Amino acid sequence: MAGPTDLAFDPWDPAFVADPYPAYAELRARGRVIRYEPTDQWLVPHHADVSALLRDRRLGRTYQHRFTHEEFGRTPPPPQDEPFHTLNDHGMLDLEPPDHTRIRRLVSKAFTPRTVERLRPYVDGLASELVAALVRDGGGDLLTDVAEPLPVAVIAEMLGIPEADRAQLRPWSADICGMYELNPSRETAAKAVRASVEFSGYLRELIAARRKDPGDDLVSGLIAAHDEGDRLTEQEMISTAVLLLNAGHEATVNATVNGWWALFRNPDQLAALRADHSLVPSATEELMRYDTPLQLFERWVLDDIEIDGTTIPRGAEVALLFGSANHDPAVFADPERLDLTRGDNPHISFSAGIHYCIGAPLARMELAASMTALLRQAPTLAPAAEPERRPNFVIRGLKELSVEVR
């Protein structure tokens, strides 16, 4: 095992954040599990191990269904961060069975293939409108003009959030998601707490309004399920809505801009895609693999596990490196090459196991809709400037992607 001093893995180094993939190759060469002191985690870089551990019930997103903080050898979060943790800890992403099973079963009714397919005309129409506006302006910021408004509008539409209220969703989400980075600062925590209080307050009012006047939206559906019996508390409803809003657009926004920046840097692949739009489905999968929007996912070790002769004890935390797994040459031929025709593509950008992304079919639809609209309406789309990366490592994206329609 290597100590951190001789590792290229450094999530706070701008050069690493700009391109972490060479460091991942080094990690994979070092072994199957590497202790990383700065975050008190075990790094897991290989596809086979990441995939297996995502399905391993000896690991969990939480430990509080089995242990107190003290029993697990962990320090409770600071009291001033309580609003964030109350919000976060009641969402299904950070729950384990039986609570996870109960909430996911209710929410999954909104994400059946049939209900997602019913959204297709809305998604395609909105993508086309957004791209048309970009073309009329001769270009703009692909992030704020197309990548962001599409998934935010779609998930807000599903939840029944009025159009007038949607502008505040993205800032709230960004502040809350700051807590998913490694070793977040006190300033980051304060922003997340404030956003959690405001977002929760807004949704509490929305739930009260829907109780009086139900609609056919997801919030009304969650209320109905709650009121039939004590199956979903109000806090679980609030946490579920926030999770769906955050997860429902963060990854899609970043996959869109990361993907287009990758295409601009691989002109042969972009030319092939422009010549054959039937490549859009495989291109969507390959772009999510090639520059993964969620680079790392954490799990608590609930019972001792062993990886390659190394025992990782109960109470430890593993960092499953999605970005590294998606570039593992044991699974992907020539992984550093962007290949939009890649057939066998078992990337894990949507996770796996019981926490597999419930919105994956919707995300794929949104990514394909915006890509198709841009290919059709903006066939000369080109970058107008070198983009600046967001400083975040875990949630990987760009601050903007300036483009022009030549």
N, C-alpha and C positions, 0 to 999 in steps of 0.2 A: 504493500500500500504506500502511496505517496503522500507526503504532506503538501499543503497548499503552496509553499514557497517555490516549488519547482513545477507547478502546473500552469499551463496557459489559460486555464479556465478562470476567468475573473469577471464576474457579472457587473462590476462597477467600473470597468475599464472601457472607455468609449470605443477603442479599437476592437475589443472583443465583441461589444454589442453590435458594432457595424458588421462584423462577419464572424460569428462564433463557430462556424463549421470546421475550420482547421483545428481549433482547440478540441472539438469533439472527436476528431480522428485520433488525436493524441490520447484522449481519455480512453477511447475504445482499445487502443494499443496497450495502455497501462493495465487493463484488466476489466473484470465484470462489475466490480464495485470499488469505489475510492472514497475514503473518508475525507471530508472537507470541513476543516475546523471553523472558518469564518462564519458559516451558517449552521454549524453543528448538525450536519446532514451527511448521509451516505449517497454519493452520486452513482446513478445507474445508467450507463450510456448505451447498452446494447439492445437492439430491437427485441430479441427473444426474451430477455429478462424483463424489460419494460412491459411488454405485452402480457407476460405471465403474471407479473406482480399486480397489474391492474385488475386481474381476475382473482387474486389470492385473498381469501377472506381472513387470513391472519393479519392483513393490513386494513386500515380504515382511514376515511377522511376525518373522522373524529375518534376520540377514545372515551368521550364522556358518557357513552351508553354503557360502558363497562367499568370505568375507573374515575375517581376524582383526580383533580390536577396533582394533588399531593401523592396519591397512590401510584400515579404514572411517572412521578419524578419530574413534574413540570411546574413552573411557576404560573399561577393564575394571571390572566391579562390585567393590566392596570385598571383600576375602577373607572377612571375617566374615559376609557375606551368602551365601556359597557354598551352604549347604543349601537356601535358597529357590530360587536360580537352577538348581541341579541338578534340583530337583523341577519347576520351571516349564519349563525348557528342553527337557525330554524328553517333554512332553505335546504332543499333535498340534496344539493351538491355536497353539503357538509354534514349530512346525516347518514346513518347506517340503518339497516333493518332493525326493528319492524317499521319505524317511522318513515324511513326512506321509501320502503315498499308502498306504504299507504298513500303518501303524497304523490309519488311518481305515477301510481295507478290512476289517480284522479286527473293529474295534469296530462297524462298520455292520451286521454280522450280528445284533447285539443290538437294532438299531433299525429292522428292516424293518417295513413296515406290519403284517404278520402278528404279529410278536412284540409290537409296541406294542398292537395290538388285543387280544391275549390278556390284557393288563393291565387292560383296561377294567373288568371286574367288581370287581377289587381297588381301583382308583382311585375308582370310583363309591361303593363300599361304605364306604371309609375317609372320603371326603368327607362322606357322609351321617352317619356316626358322629360326626365332629368337629363338624359343624354342630348335630347333635342335642344334644350336650353343651353347646354355646354357648347354645342356646335354653333348655335346662333351668336354666342359671345366670342367665338373664335378660339375658345379654350378656357382655362381657369384652373382651379384646384380640384383635381379628381377626387380627393378625399372629402372635402366639404360640399362639393357640387353633386356628386353621384354616390360614392362609396358609403357615406354616412347617412344621408337622408333616406335611402332606400330601406335598409333593415330596421332603422329606428321607426319609420312610418309603419312598416308591416307588423312589427311586434306590438306597437302601440295600438294599431287597428285591431289586432286580435284581442288585446286586453281591454279595449274600449276606452282608451285615454283620449280625450278631446284634442283636436288638432291644435287649439290655442295653447295647450299645456305642454306640448311635446318638446319645445325648445330647451326646457330645463332638464330633460331626461339625460342627455349626453354628458353635460357637466357633472351631474350627480353621479352618473355611472363612472366617469373617469376618476373622480375623487375616491369613490369606494374601491375601485379596482387597484388603486395605488397600494392598498394593503396586501395585495397578492404578490407584490415584489419581494425580493429577499431583503430581510432586515430593514423594514420601512422605518423612516425617521419619525420623530415626534410630530414634526410639521405635517407629514403625510397622514399620520394617525388622526391629528386634529381635523384635517380636511375631511377625512373619511367619516369621522364622528358627526361633524356638522351636516354632511350630505345624508348620512343615515337618518338623522333626526328629521331633516326636511323632507326627504323622500318618504319616510314612514308616515309622517304627518299628512302628506299629500294623499297617500294611498288609503289611509284611515278614513279621510273625508270622502274619497271616491267610493270606498266600500259602503260607507253609510248611505251615500246617494243611490248606489245600485241596490241596496236592500229595500229602499223605498220604491225605486223604479227600475226593476231588472231589465236587462237587454239580452241579446244573444251573444254577448262577449264572454271572454274567459273569466273575468272577475265575477260576473254574475253567475257563471257556472260553478266557480269555486264556492261562492256564498251558498248556492243551492245545495251543494254537497255537504257543506258545513251545517246548514240548518236542518238537514235530514237526520242528523245525529252528530255526536261529538267526534267527527272524523278529521276536521281541519279547524284549528283555532284561528282567531283573527291574526295573531302573529305569524302563523304558518302561511296564511294567505298573503300577508304583506311581504314576507320573505320570499315566497314563491314568485310573486309578481316582480320584485326587484331582481331576483335571479334570472327570470326569463328576459327581462329588459336588458340586463347587463350581458348575459351570455348570448342573448338573441341578436346582439349587434356588434359587440366588441370584436369577436373573432371574424365576423363577416366583413366588417370595415377593414380590418388589417389584412385579411386574406386578399381583398380586392386590390389595395394599393401595393402590398408586397408582390402580388402576382403581376400587376402591370409593370412595376419597376423591373421585375425579372424578365418579362417579355421584351421590354425596351433594351435590356442588356444582352438579349439573345435574339438578334434580328432575324436569324434564319428560322427560328421557331415561330416568331411573330408573323413572318411572311407565310409560313406553312399554314398557320391558323387563319390568316386573312384569305388564303386561297381555298380553304376548306373548313367551313363553319361547323361541319359535322364533328370536328375534333373538340368542340367545346366541352362535352362531358369528360373526356379523358384529360383535357387541358386543365379543367377545374381541379381534378384529383392531383395531377402532377404539380400544379402550382402550390397547392396546400402542403404537399410533401416537400417541395424544393425549398420553400422559405416559410417554415411553420409558424402560424400566428401565435400559438401558445407553446412556448419552448420547454416549460417545466411544469410538472404536476407533482404535488407532495402527498405522501401517505405516512400515517403513523404505524409503527410496528406494534401490534396488539399482542402477538405471541412471537417468541424467538423464531427467526428464519435463518437459513444458511444459503449463501451465494458463493459458489466456487470455493468452498472450504472456509469462508469467513462467516462467523456467526454475528448476526445483527440482532441485538437484544431488544426485548420488549421495552418500550419507552423511547426508542430511537425514532428518527424521521428519515425516510428515504426521499430523494429528489429524483423522480423519473424524468429523464431528459428526452422529451418528445423530439426535439430538433435533431439530436444525435441519433436516436432510433430511426428517424426518417431518412438518415444518410448512411445507414449501416450497409456496407458492401456485402455482408452475409445474406442480405435480403434483396437489395436493390443493385442491379448491374449498373456500373459506372454512376454511382449516386450523385456525384458532383455535376453531372451533365443534366441540363433541362431537356426532357424528352416528352413532348406532348402526346406522343403515340404510345407511351409506356403502357403495356397491357396489364401485367401483373403488378398491382400497386397497393399493397396492404399497409398504407400509411396509417399512423395512429393519431392523426390530428384531431379526431373527434373522440379520443380516448377509447376505452373498451371496458367490458364487464358491466356491472350494475350501474356504473356512472357514465356509460356511453351517452354521448350528447343526444338528448331527446329531440333537439331541433335540427339534427343533421340533414334530414330531407329538405327542410325549409331553407337552411343555409345553402345547400347545393342549388336549389331553385333560384335563390337570389343571386348567387355568384354567376350562374349561367345566364340569367336574365340581363344583368348589367354588362357582362362580357359580350353577349350577342348584340345588344343594342349598340354598344361602342363599335363593334366590328362592322355592323350594317351602316350606321349613321356617321361614323367618324373613321373611315378607312385610312385616313392620313394622320391619325393621332400620333403625336410625338412628344417627348419630354421637352419642357421649356427651360428647365434648370435642374441641376443636381439636387435631389431631395435631401433633407436633413432627417436623420433617424430620431425617433423618440429615445430618450435616455434609458427607458425601461428595458429590462432583459426578458422577464417572464412573458409579458404580453408584448409581442414584437410588432412594431409598426413604424410608420413614418409620420412626421409632423405635418407634412403636406406633400402633394405630388403635382407640381405645376405642369400643365400640358397645353399644347396648342394644336389647333386643327389647321393644317397647312393647306 
